[in-house]
Amino acid sequence: MKFRPLQTLAAACVGLAFAIGSSAALAQQTPKVAIALFGPHPTLHQLIDGFKAELARQGFKPTYDEGHVNFDRSLAPQLLNKLAAGNPDLMLTITTPLTQTAKQALASRKFPIVFGSVTDPVGAKLVPSAEKSDPLMTGGSNIPSMDATLEFIKTLMPNVKRLGFLYNPGDDSDLGFLRTMEAAAAKHKIELVKVGVDNANDIPARVQSFQGRVDALMIPASSLLIPAAPAIASVANRMKLPTFSPNLTNVAAHHFLGAMTVEYTRLGTTVGKIAADVLRGKNPADIAVAMPTAADHEMKISAVRMKDLGIQLPASLKNCNCVVE
């Protein structure tokens, strides 16, 4: 029997260690990422696009497994368990209802979840605080500045005194939006007129109920209401009721008058940076929930709705480059 010299064995061991290390590094850079979407919507897809682009900028080349439940929460456990069965290295969940279901349905998982488009992660009981996240969950909030939102509304409508607020009382995201809006409305001396709705079939009638009671209407970034934007617009526009929403897509489609809100591609970028840190081994619990900054906001105004409502663009917004024809 021939024996290899010690130098040869040492070299072979070094080579094997290098190969193992290279494989581990490669696996780290080509992770499996699952994306659970509550339902298809252009704004939510902007978040996904920003997320994927940021992971690519960070040097990752993930394989993606994606699915949605068409805004039907009862289907969420089935989708989440299907995605989890693929043993992802990380899962992105989009919207509050889907993330809440993921926290419950996938409680025994080993992989981390990064969420996006969650209005109030603490109020939704996803993380213990905005500064201290869950050991297997962190992410980014989509809540816009309510002060900036009301200033924007008052710029277009200086005489606004009563603002209607349509919301789903069973959705923690809507309730988080409402709490923040109530505080800002009191500061701006605007009366908030609240109407709850928990069934899509009731939305037109609830919008109609604002007639003669408010000067303008606010639609939050609601999983129930945003998909129903055309139905809301049909009633509100017939009533000549100026309607605002933190959804740029709906304003660009001339459903609503205006939006001052978080731009979702930027939100996706923020969430992608968090995901990159988690994939590199950072503990999600040590990553604070990302809150939108002033630079993350964007305004948009519908020229069609302005004309229909007889509203003139204020001089202060003359150079805003925010009017959609």
C-alpha positions in Angstrom: 0.0 0.0 0.0 1.3 3.4 -0.9 0.9 6.4 1.4 0.5 10.0 0.2 3.0 12.4 1.6 1.7 14.6 4.4 2.0 17.7 2.1 -0.3 16.0 -0.4 -2.9 15.1 2.2 -2.8 18.6 3.6 -3.3 20.1 0.2 -6.2 17.7 -0.4 -7.8 18.8 2.9 -7.4 22.4 2.1 -8.9 21.9 -1.3 -11.9 20.0 0.2 -12.4 22.8 2.8 -12.2 25.4 0.1 -14.8 23.5 -2.0 -17.1 23.2 1.0 -16.7 26.9 1.8 -17.3 27.9 -1.8 -20.5 25.8 -2.0 -21.7 27.4 1.3 -21.0 30.8 0.0 -22.7 30.0 -3.3 -25.7 28.7 -1.5 -25.8 31.9 0.5 -25.8 34.0 -2.6 -28.4 31.9 -4.4 -31.1 31.6 -1.7 -34.6 30.3 -2.1 -37.0 33.1 -1.5 -40.8 32.6 -1.2 -43.1 35.5 -1.9 -46.7 35.4 -0.5 -48.9 38.1 -1.9 -52.4 38.8 -0.7 -53.6 39.6 -4.2 -52.5 41.0 -7.5 -52.4 44.8 -7.6 -50.1 47.1 -9.5 -48.9 48.9 -6.3 -48.1 45.6 -4.5 -46.2 44.4 -7.6 -44.1 47.6 -7.4 -43.1 46.5 -4.0 -42.0 43.1 -5.3 -40.1 44.7 -8.2 -38.2 47.0 -5.8 -37.5 44.0 -3.5 -36.1 41.8 -6.2 -34.0 44.7 -7.7 -32.5 45.4 -4.3 -31.5 41.8 -3.7 -29.9 41.7 -7.1 -28.0 44.9 -6.2 -26.8 43.3 -3.0 -25.3 40.4 -5.1 -27.9 37.8 -4.5 -29.3 35.6 -7.3 -32.4 34.0 -5.6 -34.8 31.5 -7.0 -38.3 32.7 -6.3 -41.5 30.8 -5.5 -44.5 33.1 -5.6 -48.2 32.9 -5.1 -51.3 34.9 -4.1 -54.7 34.3 -2.6 -56.7 36.9 -4.7 -57.4 38.9 -1.5 -59.2 35.9 0.1 -57.8 35.4 3.6 -59.4 32.0 4.0 -57.0 30.7 1.3 -53.9 32.1 3.0 -52.9 29.0 5.2 -53.0 26.8 2.1 -50.7 29.1 0.1 -48.3 29.7 3.0 -47.9 26.0 3.8 -47.4 25.3 0.1 -44.6 27.9 -0.1 -43.1 26.7 3.2 -43.0 23.1 1.9 -40.3 24.4 -0.5 -38.0 25.0 2.4 -37.2 28.6 1.6 -34.3 30.5 3.1 -36.6 33.5 3.6 -40.2 34.4 2.9 -41.6 37.8 2.0 -45.2 38.4 3.1 -47.1 41.4 1.7 -50.0 43.1 3.6 -51.1 42.9 7.2 -53.7 40.1 6.9 -51.3 37.7 5.1 -48.5 38.4 7.5 -50.7 37.8 10.5 -51.8 34.5 9.1 -48.2 33.6 8.3 -47.2 34.2 11.9 -49.9 31.8 13.1 -49.9 29.2 10.4 -46.1 28.9 10.2 -45.4 29.3 13.9 -43.1 26.2 13.9 -41.0 27.3 10.9 -37.3 27.6 11.0 -36.9 30.2 8.2 -37.3 34.0 8.8 -40.1 36.2 7.4 -39.7 39.7 6.2 -42.9 41.6 5.7 -43.8 44.6 3.5 -46.9 46.9 3.3 -47.8 46.4 7.0 -49.3 49.5 8.4 -49.0 48.9 12.1 -46.7 45.9 12.9 -46.9 46.4 16.6 -50.7 46.9 16.7 -51.1 43.8 14.5 -49.0 41.9 17.1 -46.4 40.9 14.6 -43.4 42.4 16.5 -43.1 43.4 20.2 -42.0 46.9 19.3 -40.9 49.0 16.3 -37.3 48.9 17.8 -37.2 45.3 18.7 -38.5 42.8 16.2 -39.4 39.1 16.4 -36.6 36.5 16.3 -38.0 35.2 13.0 -39.9 38.3 11.7 -39.1 41.9 10.8 -39.8 44.2 7.9 -41.1 47.5 6.7 -44.2 49.6 7.4 -46.1 51.4 4.6 -47.8 54.0 6.8 -47.5 57.5 5.3 -47.1 60.7 7.3 -50.7 61.7 8.2 -49.5 65.3 8.9 -48.1 65.5 5.3 -51.3 63.9 4.0 -53.6 66.4 5.7 -51.4 69.3 4.7 -51.7 68.0 1.1 -55.5 67.8 1.3 -55.7 71.3 2.8 -53.4 72.7 0.0 -55.9 71.4 -2.6 -59.0 72.1 -0.5 -58.2 75.0 2.0 -61.8 75.0 3.3 -62.0 71.3 4.3 -63.5 70.9 7.7 -64.9 67.4 7.7 -63.1 64.4 6.3 -64.8 61.1 5.7 -62.9 57.9 6.6 -64.1 54.6 5.2 -62.4 51.6 6.8 -62.7 47.9 7.7 -63.0 47.6 11.5 -61.9 44.0 11.3 -58.5 44.8 9.7 -55.7 45.7 12.0 -54.0 47.6 9.2 -57.1 49.9 8.8 -57.3 50.4 12.5 -53.6 51.4 12.7 -54.2 53.9 9.9 -57.3 55.2 11.7 -55.5 55.8 15.0 -52.7 57.7 13.3 -55.2 59.7 11.2 -57.3 60.6 14.3 -54.3 62.1 16.1 -53.3 64.1 13.0 -56.9 65.3 12.3 -57.2 66.7 15.9 -54.0 68.6 15.4 -55.2 70.1 12.1 -58.7 70.8 13.5 -60.4 68.6 11.0 -63.4 66.5 12.1 -63.1 62.9 11.1 -66.4 61.2 10.1 -65.9 57.4 10.3 -67.9 54.7 8.5 -67.0 51.1 8.9 -67.5 48.4 6.2 -66.5 44.7 6.3 -68.1 43.3 3.2 -67.2 44.3 -0.4 -70.9 44.3 -1.4 -71.7 47.0 1.1 -69.0 49.4 0.0 -71.1 51.5 -2.5 -73.9 52.1 0.0 -71.3 53.1 2.7 -69.7 55.6 0.3 -73.1 57.0 -0.5 -73.7 57.5 3.2 -71.1 60.3 3.3 -73.2 62.5 1.0 -73.8 65.9 2.5 -71.8 65.0 5.6 -68.2 65.6 4.6 -66.1 67.8 2.4 -63.8 65.1 1.2 -63.2 61.3 1.7 -60.1 59.4 2.7 -59.7 55.7 1.7 -56.8 54.0 3.6 -54.4 51.4 2.2 -56.9 48.7 3.0 -56.9 45.1 1.7 -60.7 45.3 1.4 -61.0 48.8 0.0 -58.1 49.3 -2.5 -59.2 46.4 -4.7 -62.7 48.1 -4.7 -61.3 51.5 -5.9 -63.3 51.5 -9.2 -66.6 50.8 -7.2 -65.7 53.5 -4.7 -64.8 56.0 -7.4 -68.1 55.3 -9.3 -70.1 56.5 -6.3 -67.8 59.2 -5.0 -67.3 60.8 -8.4 -71.0 60.8 -9.1 -71.5 62.6 -5.8 -68.7 65.1 -6.7 -66.9 64.0 -3.5 -63.2 64.7 -3.6 -61.5 61.4 -2.6 -57.9 60.8 -1.4 -56.0 57.6 -0.9 -52.4 56.5 -0.2 -52.4 54.7 -3.5 -50.7 56.3 -6.4 -52.0 53.7 -8.9 -55.6 54.7 -8.2 -54.9 58.4 -8.7 -53.0 57.6 -11.9 -56.1 55.7 -13.1 -58.2 58.8 -12.2 -60.3 56.9 -9.6 -59.3 59.4 -6.9 -58.3 63.1 -6.7 -54.9 62.8 -5.0 -52.4 60.9 -2.9 -49.6 61.8 -0.6 -48.0 58.5 0.2 -45.1 56.1 0.4 -43.9 55.1 -3.1 -44.0 51.3 -3.2 -40.9 50.7 -5.3 -38.9 52.5 -2.6 -40.7 50.5 0.1 -39.6 47.3 -1.8 -36.0 48.6 -1.8 -36.1 49.1 1.9 -37.5 45.6 2.5 -35.0 44.2 0.1 -32.1 45.7 2.2 -33.6 44.1 5.3 -33.9 40.7 3.6 -30.3 41.0 2.4 -29.1 41.5 6.0 -31.2 38.5 7.2 -29.9 36.3 4.4 -26.3 37.2 5.5 -27.1 36.0 9.0 -28.3 39.0 11.0 -30.9 38.2 13.6 -34.3 39.6 12.6 -34.9 40.5 16.3 -32.0 43.0 16.0 -33.5 44.8 13.0 -35.9 47.6 13.8 -39.0 47.8 11.7 -38.3 50.3 8.8 -40.6 53.3 8.9 -41.1 55.5 5.8 -39.0 58.7 5.7 -39.9 62.0 4.1 -37.8 61.0 1.1 -39.9 57.9 0.6 -43.1 59.9 0.0 -44.5 61.0 -3.3 -47.6 63.0 -4.3 -49.9 62.6 -7.3 -52.9 64.5 -8.5 -55.5 63.5 -11.1 -56.1 66.3 -13.7 -59.3 64.6 -14.7 -60.7 64.7 -11.2 -59.5 68.3 -10.6 -61.4 69.4 -13.8 -64.5 67.4 -12.8 -64.5 68.9 -9.3 -63.7 72.4 -10.4 -60.4 72.5 -8.4 -57.5 74.7 -9.6 -53.9 73.6 -9.0 -52.6 75.8 -6.2 -49.6 78.1 -7.0 -47.5 76.3 -4.4 -47.8 73.1 -6.5 -47.2 74.7 -9.9 -43.8 73.0 -10.3 -44.6 69.8 -8.4 -44.5 67.6 -11.5 -47.2 65.5 -9.8 -50.3 66.0 -12.0 -51.4 63.1 -14.1 -53.2 64.0 -17.3 
